[in-house]
Amino acid sequence: MGHAIDARPRARTRVRARRSVALSVVLALAAAACSAEGGELSFETRAAAPAATSAADRRDAPRQEGGLFPVTAERAAAGRTTAAGGTEAGGPAVSPGASSGTGGTTPSRGVLKIGTVLPLQGGQRDFGEPVLRVTQAYIDEVNARGGVGGYTLQLVAYNACLTCQDEALQAAKRLVEEDDVFAFVNTYVMAIAFIPVIEYLDEHRIPLIQGGAEDMTSDALSPVTFATAPPGSFYGRFFVEVVKRYLQVDRIGITYLSVPTEAEAIPQLEAEFAKEGIEVVRKEPIEAAEEAVTSMDAAIARMRAAGAQGVVTTNPVLLAYGRIAADRQGWHVPWYGPAAWSHLLEDACGRICDDVVFTDTAGLSYPDRDTPQMRQFLDTMAARYPEGHTTGHELAAWVAMQLFTEVLARTGADAEAFIAEMETLANLDLGTTSPLTFSPDSHMGGNATILLKLKDGKYVRSSDPLNFGYLEE
């Protein structure tokens, strides 16, 4: 089982790695490994930076429906707020400043723990640390403004590798049974590792915001799991319309990883293309993500020989390394792949992807959206981590915390009430994502996404938020 990561503010923490394992990754570049036996790594969180504007200014500013600091102030804390730093593990609970709607102060309800499991050692820390940094930054900012409904939030994090299911399950059990966390947040990079964890969380009715498992294909995900991305039925139409309207071709190749979650969707996707007069001239399954790095040239040659005028892929790794292979062969046709708004494209193919590669924001807004909530995200990240990056990887973590605290402020620390409230949200605009709508039958709340292209090796927005409809059930 991975070691605990103390992610409290103003603390410098160290993690001792246990083993070295090189593992393939379905949803990310397969080149990461756990650190070697005895290696010692450090991770640092930074103290809350002074806000650029006062709390009163923020409350008076134009706002979306939710997501500003102090969290849902009008509903849960319609009075003054006072600063409160993070609490030491096992120390006294401190949560001053949260005010009630009647003018008095809400009594301190103590520390509310939330948990996460992420890859935080060795090469894989590049996937986990950005998520942990953003999650902790949000928590620090909320606590500095009085917490949420009388609670001071505390993040408890454990390490597990990206595909280590036993390790992830043991970490999850420790969070629930020993640390007594109320909910899990931001485990979306752990889709494969969390296959057994989701079942465990379902059994114990522990909410999970912004998570999922690789073998869960239904829109509902699980009874306790919620994600802000659009559901699969959205992308079933979105793929087709992007090819027709943006790639503007009628003969395509499709390449995908040979795993059930991707392979099983291909026949329906092909049928949807056919309805619009778009012919799939070649389908190329790739056995594992690492083969996108080493063996993509043959697939490219076959799609090209079949007369494809463009390529659709279901996986960001294949998008990046497929385009690199196509460039080697001088085949400069347009590509589209979903949810690759990460450093993968910028770092892997850069200018090679300029103008011919489309991706999307997976339901998130883009940093140029001028809302108070987006400015809070950008300002907080710039103040705390000026050397850092701002991509969908980081924004997704921030959005999850906005959503979590928005609902927590309404329900308090009652898991059943929390889950029930999540399922009633309709067109909730957090200012950083498409309006979110959940129901008992759909736990993926996004209803639009934004197309991106690369210019000079960097992402640029190429559309307004788009929704072309959903596949019929």
Order of alpha helices (4+ residues) and beta strands (2+ residues): beta-beta-beta-alpha-alpha-beta-alpha-beta-alpha-beta-alpha-beta-beta-alpha-beta-alpha-alpha-beta-alpha-alpha-beta-alpha-beta-alpha-beta-alpha-alpha-alpha-beta-beta
